[in-house]
Amino acid sequence: MNLVGTTNAGYTIIKQGKNAVIAHNNNAVDQYVAWSYNNIDNKLGFFWGRYGSLKFAEIAFNKKEKGEYSG
């Protein structure tokens, strides 16, 4: 399932991996977030968000994709 362009909590997903996404919201204090996600019975779940700059979100995204703790 392609999640790019999907909106969650006011953030629009701009990058998707197999375990994580990066999303962006111009109006938020922390404009970027990396979330872990799952899709169970066609119900999307986003969790363990790391909010901050694009660089910070990319670092967290890469860790999430590897199954590492991103906190």
C-alpha positions in Angstrom: 0.0 0.0 0.0 1.4 3.4 -1.1 1.1 5.8 1.8 2.9 8.8 0.2 0.4 11.7 0.1 -1.7 10.2 3.0 -2.4 12.6 5.9 -2.1 11.6 9.6 -2.5 14.0 12.5 -2.1 17.0 10.1 1.2 15.7 8.6 1.4 14.5 5.0 3.6 11.4 4.3 6.4 12.2 2.0 8.5 9.0 2.3 7.6 5.4 3.0 9.7 2.4 4.0 8.6 -1.0 5.0 8.5 -0.1 8.7 8.5 3.7 8.9 7.3 6.9 7.2 8.5 10.5 7.1 5.7 13.2 7.1 5.7 16.9 6.9 3.5 19.8 8.2 4.4 23.4 7.3 2.3 24.7 10.2 3.8 22.6 13.0 6.5 23.8 15.3 8.4 20.5 14.5 7.7 20.3 10.8 8.9 16.7 10.2 8.1 13.4 11.9 9.2 9.8 11.5 6.6 7.3 12.6 6.7 3.6 12.8 3.6 2.1 11.2 1.7 -1.0 10.6 -1.3 -2.1 8.5 -3.4 -4.7 10.2 -6.7 -5.7 8.5 -6.4 -2.5 6.3 -6.3 -0.4 9.5 -3.2 1.9 9.5 -1.5 2.5 12.8 1.2 5.1 13.3 3.3 5.1 16.5 6.6 6.0 18.2 6.9 9.4 16.4 10.1 11.3 16.4 9.5 15.0 15.6 12.0 17.7 14.5 14.0 18.7 11.5 14.1 16.8 8.3 17.6 15.6 9.1 16.4 14.4 12.5 13.4 12.6 11.0 15.6 10.9 8.4 18.0 9.6 11.1 15.0 8.2 13.1 13.5 6.8 9.9 16.7 4.9 9.0 16.9 3.5 12.5 13.2 2.4 12.4 13.8 0.7 9.1 16.6 -1.3 10.6 14.5 -2.2 13.7 16.7 -0.1 16.0 15.4 2.1 18.8 15.1 5.6 17.4 14.7 7.5 20.7 
